[in-house]
């Protein structure tokens, strides 16, 4: 629960500074759930590709 609150806080901070809170996410996956782990990685990759590069870099 503490980690979930910290991730939500980080999302809010990233939104406020203009980076987008969608760049951070938390997935609960056990070591035995290889398929879900792969799905979580692919989900984040898709989200990050849509968001594009860091908007604060100017490039």
Rosetta blueprint (number, residue, H / E / L):
1 X L
2 X H
3 X H
4 X H
5 X H
6 X H
7 X H
8 X H
9 X H
10 X H
11 X H
12 X H
13 X H
14 X H
15 X H
16 X H
17 X H
18 X L
19 X L
20 X L
21 X H
22 X H
23 X H
24 X L
25 X L
26 X L
27 X L
28 X L
29 X L
30 X L
31 X L
32 X L
33 X L
34 X H
35 X H
36 X H
37 X H
38 X H
39 X H
40 X H
41 X H
42 X H
43 X H
44 X H
45 X H
46 X H
47 X H
48 X H
49 X H
50 X H
51 X H
52 X L
53 X L
54 X L
55 X L
56 X L
57 X L
58 X L
59 X L
